[in-house]
Amino acid sequence: MSRPANARTDASTVPFPGDRPGPGGRGGGFGGPHRRGPVAKPKNLKGTLRRIWSYIGDERRLLSVILVFLVMSALLGLTGPYLIGRAIDSMSITGGDVDFGVLETVIFVLIAAYVTDAVLSFIQGWLMAGIAQRVVARLRQALFAKLQKLPVAYFDARSHGEVMSRLSNDVDNVSNTISQTTTQLMAGIIGIVGSLVMMLILSPVLTLASMITVPLVYLLGRSITRKTGPLFKEQQVQLGKLNGHAEESISGLQVVKAFNHEEKAIAEFEEVNRKLAEVGLKAQIWSGFLMPIMNVINNLGFATVAIVGAILAIKGHITVGIIASFISYSRQFVRPLNDLANIYNVLQSGVAGAERVFEVLDEGEETVDRPDAIPLAEPKGRVVFENVGFGYRADVPILRGISFTAEAGTSVALVGPTGAGKTTVVNLLTRFYDVTEGRILIDGRDIRDYTRESLRQTFGIVLQDTYLFSGTIKENIKYGNPEATDAEVEQAAAMANADGFIRRLPLKYETLLSENGGNLSQGQRQLLAIARVMLAKPSILILDEATSSIDTRTELHIQDALLKVMQGRTSFIIAHRLNTIRDADAIMVVDHGEIVERGNHDSLVNADGPYSRMYASPLKVAGEA
């Protein structure tokens, strides 16, 4: 079967030496954010924009259509000020005569131009919204697909909320950037060029006078964006931390309440929320400075144009209509400059989000299968560890010189103190991690010689911390074998002793489960996880504290069911209760990453070693890796 849903390593922890990845490990869900380095503005604005552009793909033709509409809209916009100037000049100030023919024509053309411009703007917005959503859908799909290909180690080092923030908030930022800035950017450039041309045609002198504000606009925009860029990036980081903390607090609400940590959780959330609010406030204040100061600069420019224009009009070099047209064109020239500065702020935020998305897309995936890798067909289940060594960090080994043989169809139990490395053994066997020393063989071949997909189809895994998806009970049991019939599902549930409680539910096998089966007891969730593995009929079983969450009476039924499903299959059992492994063919005691004792139950009890001492004391249990 493919990797079972319950065979996951909790993404909320950071692997430390000897720690077991998962809810019992250290890290508390803040592994991702605390590893982050200093925040800076977007590292590569042009490069990130090019990558966003690559996701536009087939939409480029539609963008060309939008560009044509933008040019048409810009031309219509440029006719307005010119016609207004003609209308003013059609009225003689000195004689009081009015050329009504010219005035009526100007009004009719103006109305037609503005209506057409409005229609074109609506079409542009409609088309651009569609492009933005389709592009972001492709980006989100690529990101989600990438998450499926990342190694378990990636999720061990980051909180769930941090990953989810990139999939939701950061992608939404990219969406807003595409939809808001693309047409504005193109329209702004066209508007600036067109207005400048018309201004030069009307009066080169007035054009020169109006240009005094351009350097001021540029310097202001540059200084503001230097401040807002890092702030928007920090805002996204803090938002990821906030999501991570909220996700953990909600997922572990029962634990929070059980330890009376409500106030502490609120205080921690308040601290993260405060930091987010502070950086958000700074970003908004700095970006908010832009428009008021821009308006002051623009008004200075208009005043300059009005004064110079009045002097030229008095001297008879230009008409009043030309001054009116020129002021309108100067507004059309300056407004896009203001918009471009504002767009750059939005662009900074979008690029910051896109960089965080692309960071995930650039992460190294699980090592690819070797070119000559073969499928693991009809596995017998003989497993050999040859001098295996491994460490989550290169300088801190977790396993040292692990060697043993599990013959096909036999059961091997791993016991030992917490952090000894027992779960690490099975993580290496399933290639959630790859060995750093030695090798692991199944049926005489290195597991790296097999395709990873076929290798994981060989395993059935039941963890202490099971996971169920939102959906029906039947769908969850069929997760490892989608082609199974309803009769096979019910048979597997009966073997796992789950059929009884399922049939007592109002909708039986069609009962909908909430997230992670929250509407079932922990023991019932464990029973469904065992039924799921039984239905998959794997060649090798891995039972990691599979019965630890089940009461003693139910455990007896489960033990009988497990003995049936283990017949003829190689089984690895990580035991919390030593009485559950009495019948194992081989028991290995793991301590400090080494096998310190091995044998069957009777021989180990008589050996008066670590196993005998653990077994003799009911208060001492094997723990978990």
SEVEX-439712 format. One record per residue: residue in three letters; x, y, z of N, C-alpha, C in turn. Coordinates in steps of 0.02 Angstrom, whole numbers, plus 50000, padded with zeros to 5 digits. Layout:
BEGIN
alaXYZXYZXYZ ...
***
This chain:
BEGIN
met500424994050000500005000050000500435006250000 ser500175011649976500535017849981500545020050053 arg500945025050066501045027050135500385028550168 pro500205025050222499565026050254499505033050282 ala498885035250288498775042050313499005042750384 asn498985037150421499195037850491499935037050499 ala500285035450445501005034750450501335041250436 arg501225046050478501505052750466501945054650524 thr502395058950511502795061950564502525068950573 asp502365070650634502055077050646502505082650624 ala502225087050583502625092450555502745098150603 ser502535097250663502605102750711503225102150754 thr503675097550739504255096750781504895096950741 val505435098350776506105098350746506475092250771 pro506765088250726507115082350751507755084150788 phe507795082350852508385083250892508705076450903 pro509325076250922509645069850933509245065450981 gly509065059550957508705054850999507965056051004 asp507725061550977507015063050982506625059250930 arg506025057650947505585054550899505195060050863 pro505205060350797504795065250762504065063850777 gly503705068750795502995067750808502775071450870 pro502165070350891501885074150946502285073451010 gly502635067751019503015066951080503695070251078 gly503895072751020504555075551014504595082551041 arg505205085251043505295092051065505175096751006 gly505155102951021505075107850968504415111550974 gly503895108050996503265111351013502945114950955 gly503145113550894502805116650838503095123150815 phe503655125250845503945131550824504615130550790 gly504695124650761505325123050729505475127450670 gly504945129050630505075132850570505275139950584 pro504845143950617505005150950626505655152350661 his505835148450712506435150350750507075149150711 arg507025145550656507615144450615507725149850563 arg507235154150557507265159150504507795164450518 gly508135166550466508655171450474508385178450473 pro508825183550469508615190450469508155191850410 val507665196050422507185197750369507475203250326 ala507375202650262507615207750215507085208850163 lys507175214150123506705215250070506795209750017 pro506335209249969506385203949919507095203249893 lys507345197149893508035195949875508165197049801 asn507675195249760507785195549688507125197449655 leu506985203949653506345206249627506245204249555 lys506745205449513506675203849442506615196249431 gly507025192549467506995185249459506335182449480 thr506065184949535505415182449560504855184249511 leu504875190449484504375192449435504415188149372 arg505015186349353505085181949294504775175149308 arg504855172649369504565166149385503805166549388 ile503535172049413502815172949412502565173149340 trp502935176649298502765177249227502745170349194 ser503185165849216503205159149186502575155249200 tyr502215156949254501595153449270501005156249230 ile501105161849195500565164649156500415160249095 gly500955157549064500865152549012500415154748956 asp499885150748945499425152048889499025158448897 glu499045161448957498655167548968498975173548933 arg499575172548905499915178248874499535181048814 arg499195176548778498795179048721498225183448746 leu497915181348800497375185448828497655191948855 leu498255191848882498575198048905498695202748846 ser498845199948788498935204048728498285207548710 val497725203948716497075207048703496955212648753 ile497115211448817497025216648868497465222648852 leu498065221348828498515226848811498225231148755 val497915227848705497585231648651497025235948679 phe496625233048724496085236948755496365242748796 leu496935241548829497245246948868497475252648824 val497765250948768497995256148721497395260048696 met496855256448677496255259948654495975264448709 ser495955261848770495705265748826496135271848839 ala496805270948833497255276648843497155281948790 leu497065279848728496955284648674496305288548686 leu495795284948709495165288348723495265293348780 gly495665291148830495795295648886496185301848865 leu496615301148815497015306848792496595311748751 thr496045309448721495625314048682495235318848726 gly495095316748788494685320848831494965327748844 pro495575328248872495845334948886495905339248823 tyr496085336148767496155340048704495475342948684 leu494945338948687494285341348668494035346648716 ile494195345848780493985350948829494315357648813 gly494955357348795495305363448774494985366648713 arg494795362448664494455365048605493795368248623 ala493435365148670492795367948691492885374748724 ile493395375448764493525381948797493715387148745 asp494135385248697494345390048646493785391848598 ser493265387448596492695389048552492275394748579 met492395396448642492035402048672492495408048676 ser492355413248641492775419248640492665423148705 ile493215423748741493175427248805493065434748794 thr493405437348744493355444648733492705446648700 gly492505442948649491895444848613491275441648638 gly491325436448678490735433048704490405428448654 asp490705427548595490415423048544490575415848561 val490105411448545490185404248557490055400548492 asp490525396248473490445391948414490075385648436 phe489395385948433488995380348458489095373948418 gly489275374648355489395368648315489985364648341 val490535368248356491125364848384490965362148454 leu490595366148493490445364048562490015357748563 glu489495357448520489065351448518489455345348495 thr489885346248446490285340648422490755338048477 val491065342748512491525340848567491155337048621 ile490565339448641490185336048694489985329048672 phe489755328348609489545321748585490135316848584 val490705319248559491295314848556491545313048626 leu491505317948673491715316648742491295311148774 ile490625311848765490175306748794490325299848765 ala490415299548699490555293148667491225290248692 ala491725294648700492375292348722492355289648793 tyr491995293248838491965291048908491565284548916 val491025283848878490625277748882491035271848856 thr491365272848799491775267448771492345265648819 asp492645270648850493185269448897492935265248957 ala492335266848981492055263149037491935255849018 val491675254648957491555247848934492215244048929 leu492715247248900493375243948893493675242348962 ser493595246949009493865245849077493525239949110 phe492865239349100492505233549128492765227049099 ile492855226949034493105220749001493805219149025 gln494225224249031494905223149055494905219949124 gly494505222849170494475220249238494225213149240 trp493725211649200493435204949198493945199849173 leu494285201649118494785197049090495375196149138 met495585201649170496165201249214496015197249276 ala495405197849302495225193849361495265186449345 gly495025184549285495065177549265495785175149258 ile496205179349228496915177449221497235176549289 ala497125181249334497435180949401497225174549437 gln496585172849435496355166949471496635160449440 arg496675160249374496935154149342497685153449355 val498045158949353498775158649366498905156449438 val498535159449485498635157649555498415150549568 ala497895148249533497685141349541498245136549520 arg498595138349465499155134249443499725134449494 leu499845140449521500385141049570500215137249634 arg499585137749656499385134049716499415126549704 gln499225124349644499255117249628499975114849628 ala500425118949599501135117049598501415116649669 leu501205121349712501455121349781501205115249818 phe500555113649811500285107849846500605101449821 ala500695100949755501025095049727501745094449754 lys502075100149762502755100049788502765097549860 leu502265099549899502235097349969502195089749974 gln501855086649925501805079349926502475075949910 lys502925079649879503565076649858504135078249906 leu504005082549955504535084450001504665078850051 pro505275078150074505415072950123505105074550191 val505035069350232504755070150299505165075150339 ala505815075350327506245079950365506035087150357 tyr505765089050299505545095950288504995097750337 phe504505093350346503945094750390504145094050463 asp504655089950477504895089450545505175096150569 ala505415100250523505755106350542505315112550539 arg504655111550525504215117350518503535115750549 ser503215120850574502545119950602502045119450545 his501465116250560500935115750510500715122650488 gly500635127250536500385133850519500855137650473 glu501505136650481501995139950438501905137550366 val501815131050358501725128250290501055130650261 met500535130550302499875132650278499875139950260 ser500255144050295500285151150279500545152350209 arg501025148250189501295149050122500795146850069 leu500405141750086499925139050038499315143650032 ser499155147450083498555151650081498735159050077 asn499015161850131499135169050134499615171450080 asp500175167950073500685170250025500425169649953 val500065164249939499795163449871499265168749859 asp498855170249909498355175549901498695182249887 asn499255183549919499625189649905499835190049833 val500075184449806500265184249736499655185649692 ser499085182649710498465183849672498285191149670 asn498315194449729498145201549732498635205649690 thr499265203749692499765207449654499635206949579 ile499475200949555499345200049484498725203949463 ser498195203249501497555206349481497575213949487 gln497935216549538497935223749549498465227549511 thr499035224449502499605228249475499705227549400 thr499505221849371499675220649300499365225849255 thr498695226549258498365231449214498555238649233 gln498615239849300498795246649321499495248449296 leu499935243549297500615244949274500625246449200 met500285242149161500275243349089499915249849072 ala499335251049105498965257249092499365263349113 gly499735262749169500135268349192500685270149144 ile501025265149117501565266549070501295269749006 ile500735267048981500425269848921500195276948934 gly499885278048994499645284749011500205289849016 ile500765287749047501335292349054501615294348986 val501725289348944502015290748878501545294948836 gly500895293048835500415296748794500335303948818 ser500285304848884500205311648911500815315948897 leu501405312948902502015316748889502045318948816 val501845314648771501835316448700501365322348688 met500755321948715500265327248705500495333748738 met500825333248796501075339248829501605342648786 leu502055338648757502575341548714502265344848652 ile501735341748626501405344548567501085351348585 leu500765351648642500415357748661500895363348680 ser501405361648722501865366948744502495363948774 pro503045364048739503675361548768503885365448830 val503725371948833503925375948891503545373648953 leu502885372848947502495370449004502695363349024 thr502875359348974503105352548989503725352649033 leu504195357149014504805357749054504645360149125 ala504165364649132503975367149198503665361649240 ser503275357349208502935352149247503405346549268 met503995346049235504465340549250504835341449316 ile504775347249347505145348449409504915343749465 thr504305341149459504045336849513504275329549504 val504495327649444504665320549431505225318049477 pro505795321749483506315319249528506075318649600 leu505645323249622505385322849690504955316649700 val504535315149650504115309149653504545302849656 tyr505075302749615505515296849612505875295849679 leu506165301249706506535300649768506075298649826 leu505465301449827504995299749880504795292449875 gly504605290249815504405283349806504955278449825 arg505575280049806506135275649821506255275249896 ser506235280849931506365280850003505805277150040 ile505185278050018504625274650052504665267150042 thr504785264949980504785257749966505385254249999 arg505935257950011506485254850048506275253150119 lys505815257050146505565255650213505035250250212 thr504575250450163504005245950163504195238850142 gly504695238150099504885231450075505035226550131 pro505525228150174505675223550231505085222750278 leu504675228050286504115227550333503585222750307 phe503445222850241502955218250213503215211050218 lys503865210050208504145203350215504085200850287 glu504245205250334504185203350405503465202050423 gln503005205750393502295204850406502085197750386 gln502325195250329502155188450308502455183250356 val503065184550379503375179850426502975179450491 gln502785185250518502405185250580501715182150570 leu501425182950511500785179850497500845172250497 gly501405169750469501525162550471501595159950542 lys501945163750585502005161750655501325161750689 leu500925166750675500265167150706499835161250685 asn499855159450621499475153750597499715147350630 gly500375146650637500655140750668500425139950740 his500455145450777500245145150847499505143650854 ala499095146850811498375145650814498215138450797 glu498535135750745498405128850724498575123950779 glu499145125050813499355120550866498895121050927 ser498695127050944498275128051002497585124850992 ile497325125550931496665122650917496715114950913 ser497235112450879497315105250873497425101950941 gly497795105350984497935102551050497525105651105 leu496895107451088496475111051137496355106951200 gln496275100351192496145096251251496755096251298 val497345096051269497955096151310498015102951344 val497865108251307497905114951336497445115551396 lys496835113051389496355113451444496545108751502 ala496805102851484496985098051536497525100751582 phe497985104751556498525107451596498395114651617 asn497765116951607497585123751627498045129051596 his498195128051533498645132651498498265137651455 glu497615138451468497235143051426497535150151427 glu497685152451489497945159251496498635159851462 lys499035154651470499695154751438499635154851362 ala499165150751335499055150551263498825157351238 ile498375160451277498135167151258498705172151259 ala499125171651311499695176351316500185175451259 glu500325169151240500775167951185500485170451119 phe499835169251110499505171751049499515179451048 glu499395182351107499395189651111500075192551093 glu500615189151113501285191451097501425191251022 val501245185450991501345184850919500895189750882 asn500285190350905499805194950874500045202150880 arg500345203750938500595210550948501155212150899 lys501615207350890502165208450843501895209350772 leu501395205250754501095205950688500765212750680 ala500405214850732500065221350729500575227050723 glu501135226350760501645231650759501955232350690 val502155226650662502485227150597501985229050543 gly501345226750551500835228750503500685236150507 leu500685238850568500565246050577501125250050546 lys501745247950557502315251550527502275251350452 ala502115245550424502065244950351501525249550323 gln500935249650357500395253750333500535261150341 ile500865262950397501025270050407501505272550353 trp502035268550342502515270750291502205270950222 ser501815265850205501495266050139500965271550136 gly500655273150195500155278450197500455285450189 phe501105286050203501425292550193501435294550120 leu501425289550077501575290750006501075295549974 met500425293849978499935297749941499865305049966 pro499835306350031499785313450051500375317650028 ile500975314850034501555318750012501555319449936 met501345314249902501295314649829500805320249809 asn500245320649844499755325849827500045332849836 val500445333649889500765340249899501235341849840 ile501645336849821502105337949765501725339349701 asn501185335549689500785336649629500475343549627 asn500215345749684499915352449686500425357949673 leu501045356849697501575361549681501695361749606 gly501675355849575501775355549503501225359049465 phe500595358049487500035361349453500075368949461 ala500285371049520500355378349531500875381249485 thr501435377449477501965379749432501705380349361 val501335375149338501065375249270500575381049262 ala500155382249312499675387649307500015394449302 ile500535395449342500895401949341501235402949273 val501625397949251501975398549187501475399149130 gly500925395249133500415395549080500095402349076 ala499955405349135499645412049134500115417149102 ile500755416649118501245421349088501255420449012 leu501275414148988501285412848916500645415248883 ala500065414348917499425416448888499385424048882 ile499635427548933499635434848931500055437348872 lys500615433748860501045435848805500795433348737 gly500235429548738499935427348676500245421148645 his500685417648683501005411648655500535405548655 ile500065405248701499595399648705498915402348722 thr498405398148713497725400148730497525397248799 val496965399848824496705397248888496505389948881 gly496245388048823496045381148811496655376448815 ile497215378748789497825374648792498055373848864 ile497995379248903498185378648975497735373549010 ala497085373848997496625369049028496795361849006 ser496925361048941497105354348917497755352048948 phe498225356548953498885354648979498835352549052 ile498445356249091498365354449162498055347449168 ser497575345949125497265339249126497785333849108 tyr498185335449056498695330549035499225329649090 ser499395335249123499895334749177499625330449234 arg498965330949246498675326549297498715319249274 gln498565318049211498605311249185499325308749184 phe499795313349179500505311349180500735309749251 val500505313749300500745312949368500375307249403 arg499715306549389499335301449424499625294449415 pro499815292449354500135285849348500785285249387 leu501155290949392501765290649432501605289049505 asn501075292349530500855290849598500625283549603 asp500245281349553499995274449554500565269549551 leu501075271149511501645266549505502015265949571 ala502065271449607502385271149673501965266849720 asn501305267749717500855263649759500865256349737 ile500875255349670500915248549643501545245049667 tyr502085248849672502715245849693502665243249765 asn502265246749807502145244249875501785237549873 val501245237349832500865231049825501315225649796 leu501735227749749502185222949716502685220149766 gln502925224349811503395222049862503075216649905 ser502445217849925502095212949966501985206449928 gly501775207049865501655201149824502295197249811 val502835200849797503465197549784503725194049847 ala503625197349905503825194149968503455187549977 gly502805187549962502425181349967502645176249915 ala502775178649854502995174049801503665170949817 glu504115174749847504765171949865504685166349916 arg504225167249963504115161950013503815155749980 val503395156849930503115151149893503665147649853 phe504075151549820504605148649778505145145349821 glu505225147649883505695144349928505485137049938 val504825135949944504585129049951504675125249886 leu504505128549830504575125149765505295123349749 asp505775127049779506485125749767506785120849816 glu506395118749866506645113949915506815107249880 gly507325104049906507505097449879506965092349894 glu506775088549844506255083449853506575077149881 glu506155072249895506415065749914506885063349859 thr507425060149880507905057949830507555053749777 val507705055049715507375051449661507605044249660 asp507185040149631507385033149623507995032549578 arg508395027649592508975026449549508745024949477 pro509145026649428508935025349359508765017949346 asp509115013649381508995006449370508555003449424 ala508185007649462507755005149514507205000749485 ile507034995449522506534990649498505954990549547 pro505364988549525504804987849572504914981949618 leu504674982649679504714977149728504084972949718 ala504154967949675503574963749657503564957449700 glu502974955549722502874949549762503394948849818 pro503434953749862503944953549915503824947749963 lys504384944549983504354939150032504374941950103 gly504754947550112504764950850177505384949450219 arg505914946750189506534945750227506904952450232 val507034954650293507334961250304508014960350339 val508524963850312509194963450341509454970550350 phe509674972150411510034978350425510774976650429 glu511184979950389511904978650389512274984850412 asn512494984850475512914990250502512624997150487 val511984997950501511635004150484511795009650535 gly511955015450509512055021450550511635027050523 phe511415031550567510995037150544510995042550597 gly510935048750573510855054550618510445059750583 tyr509985062950620509605068450591510055074350574 arg510605074750612511145079550596511775075450586 ala512185077750540512785073850524513245072950583 asp513255077850629513725077650685513445074150747 val512805072150744512495068850802512175062350779 pro512525056750784512235050350762511685048050809 ile511155045150781510605042450819510655034850823 leu510835031650767510925024450765511655023050748 arg511935017850780512625016050767512675008450758 gly512905006350700513054999350688512484994550700 ile511874996350679511294992050688511314986350637 ser511344980250660511344974450616510884969050644 phe510444966650603510014961050622509674958350559 thr509394952450565509024949350510508334947350535 ala507824949350497507134947350511506924942750454 glu506874936350468506674931750415505954932950395 ala505794931150334505114932150308504614928650353 gly504084932150369503544929350409503664929350483 thr504224932050507504364932250579504174939050607 ser504134939350673503974945550707504574947850749 val504734954250743505294957150779505034962950822 ala505184962650886504974967950931505564972350950 leu505444978850952505954983750972505734986951037 val506144986451088505994989551152506594993551174 gly506484997951221507035002051246506775008551273 pro507205012451304506985018751334506805023951282 thr506475029151304506295034651260506915037751228 gly506875038851163507435041951128507975037151108 ala507855030551116508385025751100508495025051026 gly507975026350986508045025950914507625020550882 lys507115018050918506715012550892506295014750831 thr505945020250838505545022650782505985024750723 thr506585027050739507045028750685507205022650642 val507235016850673507365010650635506825009650582 val506185010250602505655009050553505595014950504 asn505785020950525505795026550477506295025350422 leu506865022250439507365020550388507115014850344 leu506775010050375506525004350336506025006550283 thr505605011450300505105013850253505375019450208 arg505995021350217506325026550179505995033350188 phe505725034550248505545041350265506195045350273 tyr506715042050292507395044650292507845039350261 asp508415041450234508895036650206509485035850253 val509745029850255510305028450299510905032650279 thr511325034250328511945037750313512545033050313 glu512445027150344512965022050343512635015250335 gly512985010650305512735003850298512175003550246 arg511764998150251511214997450204510674992950235 ile510084993550206509514989450226509284985550165 leu509184979050174508994974650119508304971650131 ile507914971150079507294967350080507334962250024 asp507254956050043507304950549994507964950649957 gly508494952449994509164951849966509404957849927 arg509004963149921509214969049883509154975249927 asp509614979849915509594986349950508934989749934 ile508604992349986507954995349974507995001349928 arg508595004249920508675009849874508695007449801 asp508725000849792508684998049724507964997349700 tyr507504998049747506794997649729506505004649719 thr505985005049679505625011449674505295012849741 arg505295019149761505025020849826504275019249830 glu503915020249775503195018949776503055011549790 ser503405007149755503284999949765503534997749834 leu504065000949859504314999149925503795000749978 arg503495006649975503015008650027502355004850020 gln502215002349961501624998249953501704991549990 thr502314989950007502454983750043502264984150116 phe502234990250143502154991150215501434992850234 gly501254990450292500654992850326500864995550393 ile500685001750408500945005050468500375007450512 val500415005950575499945008450625500355011950679 leu500265018350686500635022250735500215023350798 gln500555025150851500205026950913499755032950901 asp500005037750862499625043750847499305042950778 thr498725040050775498415038650711498125045050681 tyr497985044750616497685050450582497125048050537 leu496555051450542495985050050499495805056350461 phe495565055450400495385061150359494645062750367 ser494465068950351493765070750349493435066850293 gly492905063350308492575058950260492205053550297 thr491945048650262491585043250294492065038150324 ile491785034050370492185028750399492415023950344 lys491975022350298492155017750244492725020550202 glu492705026950187493235030050146493895029750183 asn493895030650248494515030450286494805023450288 ile494385018450296494635011550296494905009650227 lys494585012150175494795010450106495395014550082 tyr495655018850125496195023350104496795019450077 gly496955013950109497535010050087497375005150031 asn496735004350015496524999649962495885002249931 pro495915007249888495305010349861494865005649821 glu495155000149796494774995549754494384990449796 ala494454990549861494124985549903493364986249900 thr493034980649906492304980549906492044982149976 asp491394983649979491094985050045491144979050091 ala491074973150063491124967050104491824966350133 glu492334967950094493024967550118493144972850172 val492854978750164492914983950214492614981550281 glu492024978750277491694976450338492074970550370 gln492364966350328492754960750354493374963250391 ala493714968250361494304971050395494114974350460 ala493554977950460493324981250521493144976150575 ala492854970450553492684965250602493314962250631 met493834961050591494464958250615494794963050665 ala494704969550655494994974550699494554976150759 asn493994972450763493514973550818493204980550815 ala493164983350755492864989950746492154989550721 asp491954983750694491294983150663490744984450714 gly490844982250775490324982950826490144990250839 phe490644994450853490475001450869490255005150807 ile490505003050747490295006450686489555005350675 arg489314999350685488604997750673488145000950724 arg488415003150780488005006750828487925014150811 leu488315016550762488255023450741487645024250696 pro487315030050695486695030950656486785029250581 leu487345031350552487445030150480487955024550467 lys488145021150519488595015350514489225017250474 tyr489375013650420489995014850382489975021350342 glu489395024450336489335030750300489385036750348 thr489535035350411489595040750460490175045350441 leu490035051850440490555056750423490995058050484 leu491645058150473492115059750526492335067050519 ser492415070350576492695077050575493445076450566 glu493785082150566494515082050556494855077450606 asn495245072750580495605067850619495145063750665 gly494535062750642494075058550680493925061350749 gly493865067850754493755070950819493105068850852 asn492615066250814491985064050844492005056750865 leu492605053750866492695046950892493185047150950 ser493165041950991493655041551045494325039551016 gln494855040551055495525038851030495585031451015 gly495285027351058495305020151046494935018250983 gln494365021350969493995019950908494385021950846 arg494735027650851495145029750794495705024650781 gln495985022050835496515017150828496255010750795 leu495645008750814495345002850784495255003750708 leu495035009650688494945011050616495615010950580 ala496135013550612496795013450581497035006250572 ile496895001950620497104994950614496694991550559 ala496044993150556495634990350502495884992550434 arg496114998650429496375001350366496974997350343 val497424995750390498014991850373497834984650355 met497364981850393497154974950378496864974450307 leu496484979450287496194979350220496724979750166 ala497274983150180497804983950130498204977550119 lys498194972950167498534966550162499274967450142 pro499664970950182500364972150165500794966050177 ser501394966050150501864960550161502254961450226 ile502364967750246502734969350307502314973950349 leu502224972150412501844976150459502314980050505 ile502134986250519502484990250568501964992750618 leu502034990450679501554992250732501924996250784 asp501825002750783502165007250829501675009250884 glu501705005750940501235006950995500525006250971 ala500385001150930499735000650896499154999650943 thr499284996951002498734995651049498774999851112 ser499205004951111499315008751173498715012851194 ser498285014651145497715018951162497075015051173 ile497125008451180496535004151183496505000951252 asp495895000351278495814997351344496014989951342 thr496104987151402496374980351407495914975251374 arg495264975851383494804971051353494834971351277 thr494804977351250494844978051178495524975751152 glu496044976951192496714974951171496754967451160 leu496404963551200496414956351191496124954451123 his495574957751104495274956451038495754958650983 ile496074964350993496534966950943497144962350936 gln497384959750991497954955250988497784949050947 asp497184946350956496984940650916496954942550842 ala496674948350828496624950550758497314951650728 leu497764954750768498434956050743498814949550730 leu498714944650773499044938250763498814935150697 lys498174936050681497924933350617498234937050558 val498244943550562498504947350505499264946750500 met499594945350556500324944550556500554937850529 gln500114933050525500304926450501500564926850430 gly501164924250420501464924350354501744930950334 arg501744935850379502004942550362502554944350412 thr503054947750386503584950350429503294956250468 ser503404956350533503104961550575503634964650620 phe503614971250624504034975050670503574978350721 ile503704976950784503264979350837503674983750885 ile503474989950891503764994350943503274994151001 ala503514991551058503054989851113503114994651171 his502544996551198502515000251260502384995451318 arg501924990851306501774985751357502154979351339 leu502604977351381503034971651364502654965151358 asn502074964751391501694958551386501404957551316 thr501384962851275501114962151208501604959151159 ile502234958251180502734955651133503024949051157 arg502694945851204502954939451231503044934351176 asp502594934351126502614929251074503024931251014 ala503374936951017503784939050960504354934150949 asp504514932950886505064928250870505734930950893 ala505814937550890506444940550913506284947150947 ile506624948451001506554954751037507234958051041 met507264964351022507894968051023507814974051069 val508274974651116508284980351162508764985651132 val508484991551118508874996951088508995002251141 asp509615004351146509795009651194510365013751166 his510275020351166510785024951139510985023051068 gly510485021051028510615019850957510955013250942 glu511005008850991511325002350980510884996751006 ile510954990950976510604985051002511024982151058 val510774982651118511174980451176510984973451199 glu510424970851173510214964151193509714961651142 arg509744955051128509274952151081509134944851100 gly508544942551080508354935751094507604935251097 asn507334929451119506614929051129506444930751201 his505804930751216505584933051282505894928951338 asp505844922451332506094918151386506844918951397 ser507214918951343507944919451350508144926151379 leu507804931551361507974938151386507784938951460 val507224935951479507024936251550507534932551593 asn507774926951568508254922951606508954925951605 ala509084930451557509754933251550509914938451604 asp509394940651640509484945651693509834951951667 gly509624954151606509904960251577509394965851577 pro509484970851532509024976551531508294974451521 tyr508164969551476507474967451464507174964351526 ser507564960151559507314956951620507134962051673 arg507544967251679507394972351730506774976351711 met506684977751645506084981351624505464977151636 tyr505524970751621504954966251627504764965151701 ala505264965051743505144963651814504814969551849 ser504904975551824504624981451857504014983751817 pro503414983251844502814985551808502794993051799 leu503204996551838503205003851831503675006251776 lys504085001551750504555003351697504295000451632 val504225004751582503975002451518504485004051465 ala504375001051408504875001751355504905008751327 gly504375012551331504385019351304504345019251229 glu504505024851201504475025551128505065029551104 ala505265028251042505855031551015505705038650997 
***
